[in-house]
């Protein structure tokens, strides 16, 4: 429900919007537009591009009650950050203010998983959201 394997967007802000719309459709975010603004504002101030074509745009916000994660995959890659690094996997994270430490654990775990070449390859080639999530959990 929170994974799209075919991002249509070619620009970072639109890709993040696409993923946030998934979260909103599943009632994980109270105000999708406001959350989008928070994520994009944070990205502009401090881009969160990781190595290996993966980005973790996020915001600490009162718009979520628990940590929420939306995932998008782009076949072609989307230029992210100041250097325009092509990103194929985007993990959008919403974190309640009170769970800032849990956020660090969440991102650290995701970063370790996608750093592994075999896991990343499986994620990039998964045929369904279920297969993608199974690979993420197995990693």
C-alpha positions, 0 to 999 in steps of 0.5 A: 500500500505504501510502495510504488515501483513505477514512479512517473515523476522525473523531478524530486519534488514530484516524486516525493509528492507521488509517494506522500499521496500513497501515504495519504490515501492509506490515511497515514498522514493528516495533511498531505500538502502540509507534510509535503511542504515540510519534507521539501523544506527540509530537503532544500535546507539539507538534502538527504541523498545517500550513496548507491542511488537511494534517498531518504527525504523526511520530516519530523512532524506532528502530522503523523502519530507513528513513524510512516514510510512510503517507498518509490522506485524509479527505473530511470532514476531522478536527479536528487540533491545539489549534485543531481545524483540519480536516485532510483529508490526513495524512502519518504519518512514521517516521524513524530517529534517525540520519536526522533531517536527511533527515526535514527534507528529506522534510517540507519537500518534502511541505509545498511540494507540498501548499502548491500549490493545483493539486497539493493539489486533485489529491490531494484528488480522486484516485480511487485510491492510484496516482493519488494517488502519481502526483500527489504525485510529479509535483508 
